[in-house]
Amino acid sequence: MKIIKFRETDTEEIVSLFYKTVHSINSKDYFQQELDAWAPEDEKNSKVESWKVSLSARR
């Protein structure tokens, strides 16, 4: 595993990974309604900019 510093160009991939992880890995432990509340798939694209701001602040 190679760990790298956050780059703004990685944001879309990070957001996608989060949503895919919640809806696949966590699906065995949570009901669909809980997954949708935690990570609504229809909001994924609209969250990229806010994730970019949040992750940039943590560098």
PyMOL Python script that loads the backbone (N, CA, C, O; Angstrom):
from pymol import cmd

cmd.read_pdbstr("""\
ATOM      1  N   MET A   1       0.840  -1.159   0.000  1.00  0.00           N
ATOM      2  CA  MET A   1       0.000   0.000   0.000  1.00  0.00           C
ATOM      3  C   MET A   1       0.895   1.234   0.000  1.00  0.00           C
ATOM      4  O   MET A   1       1.876   1.308   0.740  1.00  0.00           O
ATOM      5  N   LYS A   2       0.544   2.188  -0.832  1.00  0.00           N
ATOM      6  CA  LYS A   2       1.278   3.445  -0.881  1.00  0.00           C
ATOM      7  C   LYS A   2       0.350   4.561  -0.402  1.00  0.00           C
ATOM      8  O   LYS A   2      -0.730   4.759  -0.957  1.00  0.00           O
ATOM      9  N   ILE A   3       0.771   5.279   0.618  1.00  0.00           N
ATOM     10  CA  ILE A   3      -0.024   6.380   1.164  1.00  0.00           C
ATOM     11  C   ILE A   3       0.538   7.679   0.607  1.00  0.00           C
ATOM     12  O   ILE A   3       1.738   7.946   0.681  1.00  0.00           O
ATOM     13  N   ILE A   4      -0.364   8.479   0.046  1.00  0.00           N
ATOM     14  CA  ILE A   4       0.043   9.771  -0.521  1.00  0.00           C
ATOM     15  C   ILE A   4      -0.761  10.885   0.130  1.00  0.00           C
ATOM     16  O   ILE A   4      -1.819  10.641   0.710  1.00  0.00           O
ATOM     17  N   LYS A   5      -0.258  12.101   0.032  1.00  0.00           N
ATOM     18  CA  LYS A   5      -0.986  13.262   0.538  1.00  0.00           C
ATOM     19  C   LYS A   5      -2.177  13.537  -0.363  1.00  0.00           C
ATOM     20  O   LYS A   5      -2.163  13.228  -1.555  1.00  0.00           O
ATOM     21  N   PHE A   6      -3.197  14.117   0.226  1.00  0.00           N
ATOM     22  CA  PHE A   6      -4.403  14.468  -0.510  1.00  0.00           C
ATOM     23  C   PHE A   6      -4.095  15.479  -1.608  1.00  0.00           C
ATOM     24  O   PHE A   6      -3.371  16.454  -1.406  1.00  0.00           O
ATOM     25  N   ARG A   7      -4.673  15.210  -2.776  1.00  0.00           N
ATOM     26  CA  ARG A   7      -4.622  16.159  -3.888  1.00  0.00           C
ATOM     27  C   ARG A   7      -6.056  16.431  -4.301  1.00  0.00           C
ATOM     28  O   ARG A   7      -6.871  15.511  -4.370  1.00  0.00           O
ATOM     29  N   GLU A   8      -6.367  17.688  -4.577  1.00  0.00           N
ATOM     30  CA  GLU A   8      -7.729  18.051  -4.956  1.00  0.00           C
ATOM     31  C   GLU A   8      -8.223  17.237  -6.145  1.00  0.00           C
ATOM     32  O   GLU A   8      -9.418  16.962  -6.254  1.00  0.00           O
ATOM     33  N   THR A   9      -7.322  16.852  -7.028  1.00  0.00           N
ATOM     34  CA  THR A   9      -7.716  16.072  -8.199  1.00  0.00           C
ATOM     35  C   THR A   9      -8.184  14.656  -7.828  1.00  0.00           C
ATOM     36  O   THR A   9      -8.752  13.954  -8.665  1.00  0.00           O
ATOM     37  N   ASP A  10      -7.951  14.244  -6.597  1.00  0.00           N
ATOM     38  CA  ASP A  10      -8.379  12.922  -6.127  1.00  0.00           C
ATOM     39  C   ASP A  10      -9.789  12.928  -5.534  1.00  0.00           C
ATOM     40  O   ASP A  10     -10.324  11.868  -5.208  1.00  0.00           O
ATOM     41  N   THR A  11     -10.388  14.092  -5.392  1.00  0.00           N
ATOM     42  CA  THR A  11     -11.640  14.216  -4.652  1.00  0.00           C
ATOM     43  C   THR A  11     -12.757  13.349  -5.219  1.00  0.00           C
ATOM     44  O   THR A  11     -13.422  12.644  -4.459  1.00  0.00           O
ATOM     45  N   GLU A  12     -12.979  13.378  -6.514  1.00  0.00           N
ATOM     46  CA  GLU A  12     -14.065  12.577  -7.092  1.00  0.00           C
ATOM     47  C   GLU A  12     -13.887  11.094  -6.793  1.00  0.00           C
ATOM     48  O   GLU A  12     -14.849  10.397  -6.472  1.00  0.00           O
ATOM     49  N   GLU A  13     -12.667  10.626  -6.901  1.00  0.00           N
ATOM     50  CA  GLU A  13     -12.390   9.213  -6.633  1.00  0.00           C
ATOM     51  C   GLU A  13     -12.602   8.870  -5.160  1.00  0.00           C
ATOM     52  O   GLU A  13     -13.101   7.791  -4.841  1.00  0.00           O
ATOM     53  N   ILE A  14     -12.229   9.771  -4.272  1.00  0.00           N
ATOM     54  CA  ILE A  14     -12.415   9.550  -2.835  1.00  0.00           C
ATOM     55  C   ILE A  14     -13.898   9.505  -2.495  1.00  0.00           C
ATOM     56  O   ILE A  14     -14.344   8.630  -1.753  1.00  0.00           O
ATOM     57  N   VAL A  15     -14.655  10.443  -3.037  1.00  0.00           N
ATOM     58  CA  VAL A  15     -16.102  10.480  -2.792  1.00  0.00           C
ATOM     59  C   VAL A  15     -16.752   9.210  -3.330  1.00  0.00           C
ATOM     60  O   VAL A  15     -17.598   8.614  -2.663  1.00  0.00           O
ATOM     61  N   SER A  16     -16.369   8.803  -4.509  1.00  0.00           N
ATOM     62  CA  SER A  16     -16.915   7.584  -5.099  1.00  0.00           C
ATOM     63  C   SER A  16     -16.579   6.365  -4.245  1.00  0.00           C
ATOM     64  O   SER A  16     -17.433   5.506  -4.024  1.00  0.00           O
ATOM     65  N   LEU A  17     -15.353   6.288  -3.771  1.00  0.00           N
ATOM     66  CA  LEU A  17     -14.941   5.179  -2.908  1.00  0.00           C
ATOM     67  C   LEU A  17     -15.782   5.137  -1.639  1.00  0.00           C
ATOM     68  O   LEU A  17     -16.219   4.066  -1.218  1.00  0.00           O
ATOM     69  N   PHE A  18     -16.009   6.291  -1.030  1.00  0.00           N
ATOM     70  CA  PHE A  18     -16.829   6.358   0.185  1.00  0.00           C
ATOM     71  C   PHE A  18     -18.228   5.810  -0.076  1.00  0.00           C
ATOM     72  O   PHE A  18     -18.706   4.944   0.657  1.00  0.00           O
ATOM     73  N   TYR A  19     -18.880   6.313  -1.116  1.00  0.00           N
ATOM     74  CA  TYR A  19     -20.248   5.886  -1.405  1.00  0.00           C
ATOM     75  C   TYR A  19     -20.310   4.400  -1.770  1.00  0.00           C
ATOM     76  O   TYR A  19     -21.222   3.697  -1.335  1.00  0.00           O
ATOM     77  N   LYS A  20     -19.364   3.923  -2.553  1.00  0.00           N
ATOM     78  CA  LYS A  20     -19.347   2.503  -2.924  1.00  0.00           C
ATOM     79  C   LYS A  20     -19.096   1.630  -1.698  1.00  0.00           C
ATOM     80  O   LYS A  20     -19.696   0.564  -1.561  1.00  0.00           O
ATOM     81  N   THR A  21     -18.220   2.072  -0.814  1.00  0.00           N
ATOM     82  CA  THR A  21     -17.922   1.315   0.394  1.00  0.00           C
ATOM     83  C   THR A  21     -19.155   1.217   1.288  1.00  0.00           C
ATOM     84  O   THR A  21     -19.506   0.135   1.758  1.00  0.00           O
ATOM     85  N   VAL A  22     -19.801   2.344   1.516  1.00  0.00           N
ATOM     86  CA  VAL A  22     -20.995   2.342   2.360  1.00  0.00           C
ATOM     87  C   VAL A  22     -22.040   1.396   1.792  1.00  0.00           C
ATOM     88  O   VAL A  22     -22.628   0.602   2.526  1.00  0.00           O
ATOM     89  N   HIS A  23     -22.271   1.476   0.490  1.00  0.00           N
ATOM     90  CA  HIS A  23     -23.354   0.701  -0.115  1.00  0.00           C
ATOM     91  C   HIS A  23     -22.986  -0.743  -0.462  1.00  0.00           C
ATOM     92  O   HIS A  23     -23.863  -1.520  -0.838  1.00  0.00           O
ATOM     93  N   SER A  24     -21.733  -1.111  -0.347  1.00  0.00           N
ATOM     94  CA  SER A  24     -21.390  -2.514  -0.597  1.00  0.00           C
ATOM     95  C   SER A  24     -20.886  -3.192   0.676  1.00  0.00           C
ATOM     96  O   SER A  24     -21.498  -4.149   1.150  1.00  0.00           O
ATOM     97  N   ILE A  25     -19.801  -2.716   1.220  1.00  0.00           N
ATOM     98  CA  ILE A  25     -19.208  -3.336   2.417  1.00  0.00           C
ATOM     99  C   ILE A  25     -20.164  -3.269   3.610  1.00  0.00           C
ATOM    100  O   ILE A  25     -20.325  -4.250   4.335  1.00  0.00           O
ATOM    101  N   ASN A  26     -20.789  -2.121   3.808  1.00  0.00           N
ATOM    102  CA  ASN A  26     -21.640  -1.940   4.980  1.00  0.00           C
ATOM    103  C   ASN A  26     -23.054  -2.491   4.794  1.00  0.00           C
ATOM    104  O   ASN A  26     -23.848  -2.494   5.735  1.00  0.00           O
ATOM    105  N   SER A  27     -23.366  -2.952   3.600  1.00  0.00           N
ATOM    106  CA  SER A  27     -24.732  -3.418   3.333  1.00  0.00           C
ATOM    107  C   SER A  27     -25.110  -4.655   4.147  1.00  0.00           C
ATOM    108  O   SER A  27     -26.294  -4.916   4.362  1.00  0.00           O
ATOM    109  N   LYS A  28     -24.133  -5.401   4.591  1.00  0.00           N
ATOM    110  CA  LYS A  28     -24.456  -6.585   5.396  1.00  0.00           C
ATOM    111  C   LYS A  28     -24.767  -6.235   6.857  1.00  0.00           C
ATOM    112  O   LYS A  28     -25.307  -7.061   7.594  1.00  0.00           O
ATOM    113  N   ASP A  29     -24.429  -5.022   7.267  1.00  0.00           N
ATOM    114  CA  ASP A  29     -24.621  -4.625   8.658  1.00  0.00           C
ATOM    115  C   ASP A  29     -25.730  -3.600   8.874  1.00  0.00           C
ATOM    116  O   ASP A  29     -26.135  -3.352  10.010  1.00  0.00           O
ATOM    117  N   TYR A  30     -26.221  -3.004   7.791  1.00  0.00           N
ATOM    118  CA  TYR A  30     -27.211  -1.935   7.902  1.00  0.00           C
ATOM    119  C   TYR A  30     -28.348  -2.162   6.912  1.00  0.00           C
ATOM    120  O   TYR A  30     -28.166  -2.802   5.877  1.00  0.00           O
ATOM    121  N   PHE A  31     -29.525  -1.629   7.242  1.00  0.00           N
ATOM    122  CA  PHE A  31     -30.656  -1.664   6.322  1.00  0.00           C
ATOM    123  C   PHE A  31     -30.430  -0.648   5.207  1.00  0.00           C
ATOM    124  O   PHE A  31     -29.687   0.318   5.377  1.00  0.00           O
ATOM    125  N   GLN A  32     -31.071  -0.875   4.075  1.00  0.00           N
ATOM    126  CA  GLN A  32     -30.919   0.022   2.934  1.00  0.00           C
ATOM    127  C   GLN A  32     -31.270   1.467   3.292  1.00  0.00           C
ATOM    128  O   GLN A  32     -30.606   2.396   2.832  1.00  0.00           O
ATOM    129  N   GLN A  33     -32.298   1.661   4.100  1.00  0.00           N
ATOM    130  CA  GLN A  33     -32.692   3.018   4.515  1.00  0.00           C
ATOM    131  C   GLN A  33     -31.556   3.697   5.284  1.00  0.00           C
ATOM    132  O   GLN A  33     -31.332   4.897   5.125  1.00  0.00           O
ATOM    133  N   GLU A  34     -30.854   2.952   6.100  1.00  0.00           N
ATOM    134  CA  GLU A  34     -29.738   3.517   6.862  1.00  0.00           C
ATOM    135  C   GLU A  34     -28.587   3.889   5.928  1.00  0.00           C
ATOM    136  O   GLU A  34     -27.976   4.946   6.081  1.00  0.00           O
ATOM    137  N   LEU A  35     -28.296   3.023   4.966  1.00  0.00           N
ATOM    138  CA  LEU A  35     -27.228   3.305   4.003  1.00  0.00           C
ATOM    139  C   LEU A  35     -27.550   4.560   3.196  1.00  0.00           C
ATOM    140  O   LEU A  35     -26.685   5.405   2.966  1.00  0.00           O
ATOM    141  N   ASP A  36     -28.807   4.666   2.771  1.00  0.00           N
ATOM    142  CA  ASP A  36     -29.229   5.822   1.986  1.00  0.00           C
ATOM    143  C   ASP A  36     -29.184   7.114   2.799  1.00  0.00           C
ATOM    144  O   ASP A  36     -28.895   8.181   2.257  1.00  0.00           O
ATOM    145  N   ALA A  37     -29.469   7.020   4.096  1.00  0.00           N
ATOM    146  CA  ALA A  37     -29.391   8.201   4.963  1.00  0.00           C
ATOM    147  C   ALA A  37     -27.941   8.612   5.189  1.00  0.00           C
ATOM    148  O   ALA A  37     -27.621   9.799   5.237  1.00  0.00           O
ATOM    149  N   TRP A  38     -27.078   7.628   5.327  1.00  0.00           N
ATOM    150  CA  TRP A  38     -25.660   7.853   5.594  1.00  0.00           C
ATOM    151  C   TRP A  38     -24.951   8.374   4.357  1.00  0.00           C
ATOM    152  O   TRP A  38     -24.134   9.291   4.436  1.00  0.00           O
ATOM    153  N   ALA A  39     -25.271   7.779   3.210  1.00  0.00           N
ATOM    154  CA  ALA A  39     -24.600   8.137   1.958  1.00  0.00           C
ATOM    155  C   ALA A  39     -25.600   8.063   0.800  1.00  0.00           C
ATOM    156  O   ALA A  39     -25.617   7.085   0.052  1.00  0.00           O
ATOM    157  N   PRO A  40     -26.433   9.102   0.657  1.00  0.00           N
ATOM    158  CA  PRO A  40     -27.415   9.097  -0.426  1.00  0.00           C
ATOM    159  C   PRO A  40     -26.726   9.136  -1.789  1.00  0.00           C
ATOM    160  O   PRO A  40     -26.031  10.101  -2.106  1.00  0.00           O
ATOM    161  N   GLU A  41     -26.914   8.098  -2.589  1.00  0.00           N
ATOM    162  CA  GLU A  41     -26.226   7.997  -3.884  1.00  0.00           C
ATOM    163  C   GLU A  41     -26.589   9.140  -4.823  1.00  0.00           C
ATOM    164  O   GLU A  41     -25.756   9.580  -5.616  1.00  0.00           O
ATOM    165  N   ASP A  42     -27.832   9.625  -4.739  1.00  0.00           N
ATOM    166  CA  ASP A  42     -28.239  10.693  -5.645  1.00  0.00           C
ATOM    167  C   ASP A  42     -27.591  12.035  -5.306  1.00  0.00           C
ATOM    168  O   ASP A  42     -27.665  12.971  -6.103  1.00  0.00           O
ATOM    169  N   GLU A  43     -26.962  12.141  -4.146  1.00  0.00           N
ATOM    170  CA  GLU A  43     -26.273  13.375  -3.753  1.00  0.00           C
ATOM    171  C   GLU A  43     -24.771  13.295  -3.971  1.00  0.00           C
ATOM    172  O   GLU A  43     -24.058  14.271  -3.739  1.00  0.00           O
ATOM    173  N   LYS A  44     -24.286  12.148  -4.411  1.00  0.00           N
ATOM    174  CA  LYS A  44     -22.844  11.925  -4.527  1.00  0.00           C
ATOM    175  C   LYS A  44     -22.150  13.022  -5.338  1.00  0.00           C
ATOM    176  O   LYS A  44     -21.160  13.589  -4.876  1.00  0.00           O
ATOM    177  N   ASN A  45     -22.638  13.323  -6.508  1.00  0.00           N
ATOM    178  CA  ASN A  45     -21.985  14.312  -7.374  1.00  0.00           C
ATOM    179  C   ASN A  45     -22.046  15.722  -6.806  1.00  0.00           C
ATOM    180  O   ASN A  45     -21.134  16.518  -7.027  1.00  0.00           O
ATOM    181  N   SER A  46     -23.103  16.036  -6.081  1.00  0.00           N
ATOM    182  CA  SER A  46     -23.221  17.385  -5.524  1.00  0.00           C
ATOM    183  C   SER A  46     -22.323  17.586  -4.302  1.00  0.00           C
ATOM    184  O   SER A  46     -22.132  18.719  -3.859  1.00  0.00           O
ATOM    185  N   LYS A  47     -21.782  16.518  -3.764  1.00  0.00           N
ATOM    186  CA  LYS A  47     -20.943  16.605  -2.562  1.00  0.00           C
ATOM    187  C   LYS A  47     -19.450  16.758  -2.859  1.00  0.00           C
ATOM    188  O   LYS A  47     -18.667  17.023  -1.947  1.00  0.00           O
ATOM    189  N   VAL A  48     -19.057  16.600  -4.093  1.00  0.00           N
ATOM    190  CA  VAL A  48     -17.628  16.614  -4.430  1.00  0.00           C
ATOM    191  C   VAL A  48     -16.973  17.914  -3.989  1.00  0.00           C
ATOM    192  O   VAL A  48     -15.894  17.887  -3.396  1.00  0.00           O
ATOM    193  N   GLU A  49     -17.599  19.043  -4.264  1.00  0.00           N
ATOM    194  CA  GLU A  49     -16.984  20.333  -3.922  1.00  0.00           C
ATOM    195  C   GLU A  49     -16.864  20.510  -2.408  1.00  0.00           C
ATOM    196  O   GLU A  49     -15.843  21.001  -1.929  1.00  0.00           O
ATOM    197  N   SER A  50     -17.881  20.122  -1.656  1.00  0.00           N
ATOM    198  CA  SER A  50     -17.799  20.270  -0.194  1.00  0.00           C
ATOM    199  C   SER A  50     -16.755  19.325   0.400  1.00  0.00           C
ATOM    200  O   SER A  50     -16.090  19.678   1.373  1.00  0.00           O
ATOM    201  N   TRP A  51     -16.603  18.129  -0.174  1.00  0.00           N
ATOM    202  CA  TRP A  51     -15.548  17.220   0.264  1.00  0.00           C
ATOM    203  C   TRP A  51     -14.182  17.820  -0.036  1.00  0.00           C
ATOM    204  O   TRP A  51     -13.263  17.722   0.776  1.00  0.00           O
ATOM    205  N   LYS A  52     -14.051  18.438  -1.197  1.00  0.00           N
ATOM    206  CA  LYS A  52     -12.771  19.038  -1.584  1.00  0.00           C
ATOM    207  C   LYS A  52     -12.369  20.105  -0.567  1.00  0.00           C
ATOM    208  O   LYS A  52     -11.216  20.158  -0.139  1.00  0.00           O
ATOM    209  N   VAL A  53     -13.309  20.938  -0.191  1.00  0.00           N
ATOM    210  CA  VAL A  53     -13.040  21.993   0.787  1.00  0.00           C
ATOM    211  C   VAL A  53     -12.668  21.383   2.134  1.00  0.00           C
ATOM    212  O   VAL A  53     -11.701  21.800   2.773  1.00  0.00           O
ATOM    213  N   SER A  54     -13.440  20.400   2.552  1.00  0.00           N
ATOM    214  CA  SER A  54     -13.203  19.763   3.859  1.00  0.00           C
ATOM    215  C   SER A  54     -11.855  19.053   3.907  1.00  0.00           C
ATOM    216  O   SER A  54     -11.100  19.205   4.867  1.00  0.00           O
ATOM    217  N   LEU A  55     -11.556  18.276   2.867  1.00  0.00           N
ATOM    218  CA  LEU A  55     -10.288  17.535   2.853  1.00  0.00           C
ATOM    219  C   LEU A  55      -9.086  18.469   2.692  1.00  0.00           C
ATOM    220  O   LEU A  55      -8.018  18.207   3.247  1.00  0.00           O
ATOM    221  N   SER A  56      -9.252  19.527   1.955  1.00  0.00           N
ATOM    222  CA  SER A  56      -8.150  20.501   1.782  1.00  0.00           C
ATOM    223  C   SER A  56      -7.798  21.169   3.100  1.00  0.00           C
ATOM    224  O   SER A  56      -6.636  21.491   3.347  1.00  0.00           O
ATOM    225  N   ALA A  57      -8.799  21.376   3.946  1.00  0.00           N
ATOM    226  CA  ALA A  57      -8.571  22.027   5.236  1.00  0.00           C
ATOM    227  C   ALA A  57      -7.796  21.129   6.199  1.00  0.00           C
ATOM    228  O   ALA A  57      -7.262  21.613   7.197  1.00  0.00           O
ATOM    229  N   ARG A  58      -7.728  19.847   5.917  1.00  0.00           N
ATOM    230  CA  ARG A  58      -7.063  18.887   6.813  1.00  0.00           C
ATOM    231  C   ARG A  58      -5.653  18.521   6.383  1.00  0.00           C
ATOM    232  O   ARG A  58      -5.017  17.682   7.021  1.00  0.00           O
ATOM    233  N   ARG A  59      -5.161  19.113   5.345  1.00  0.00           N
ATOM    234  CA  ARG A  59      -3.815  18.773   4.861  1.00  0.00           C
ATOM    235  C   ARG A  59      -2.750  19.100   5.857  1.00  0.00           C
ATOM    236  O   ARG A  59      -1.569  18.873   5.595  1.00  0.00           O
TER     237      ARG A  59
END
""", "prot")
cmd.dss("prot")
cmd.show_as("cartoon", "prot")
cmd.util.cbc("prot")
cmd.orient("prot")
